Amino acid sequence: MHDVLAIAGSPSQSSRSTAVLEHSISYLRAHDVETAMFTVHDMKPEDLVFANFESLELQQFIRLVAEAKGILIATPVYKATYTGILKALLDLLPQYAFSGKTVLPIATGGTITHLLSIEYSMKPLFAVLGSTQIQQGVFIVDSQMKRLENGEIVLEEEVEMRLQESLLDFVGAVKSKERILQDIA
C-alpha cells in the first residue's frame, strides 16, 4: 500500500519534469512516505488514444489512484498547459477519482511565462476530478535545474527550498488526513 501516487506526465523518457518527480519521490521516501509511481509511458499509446477501459495498465492506474491518499503530478508545460498525453491519461479516470485526495502539482517550463499554468489549467482539472485539497504547486524554469551525467538533477538552492517546503506541506496534509481517518475508525 502507498500513501502517495506520483504521476509523470511527460511524453519524453528523459524529461526534466520526470527527473524533478523522481527527486521529489526520493525526498518523500526519506520522510517515510510510501510512494508509488506511474508514468504515461506505462500505458500503451493505443489504449490512451482509443480509451481502452479493458487495458490492464489502465486498471492498475485506476487502482493506484484509488489507494493513494495523495497525488503528486509533474508535467512539462507546452503551449501554456500540461501535456496532451497527461490529459488523455487523466480523462480515463472515473469522474471523482481524486475525491478526498491531496494533490500537489509540479510543472516545468522553458520560461517564467508559463508560471500560471498551474493555477489556470492544472488546478481546475484536479478540481473536476474531485480534489478539494490542491496544494499551491511548484513551477520550475528549465534554467533553474542542471542535469548530472547520471541523469539526476540539481536544482538551484531557492528552487530546492521551495520544492522541499511544498513537499513538507503535502506530506503534512496527507499524514494529517491519515491520522483523522484512523481516529474515526
Buried (B, 14 or more C-beta within 10 A) or exposed (E): EBBBBBBBBBBEEEBBBBBBBBBBBEBBEEEEBEBBBBBBBBBBEEBBEEEBEEBEBBEBBBEBBEEBBBBBBBBBBBEEBBBBBBBBBBEBBEEEBBEEBBBBBBBBBEEEEBBBBBBEBBBEBBEEBBBEBBBBBBBBBBEBBEEEEEEEBEBBEEBBEBBBEBBEBBBEBBBEBEEEEEEEE
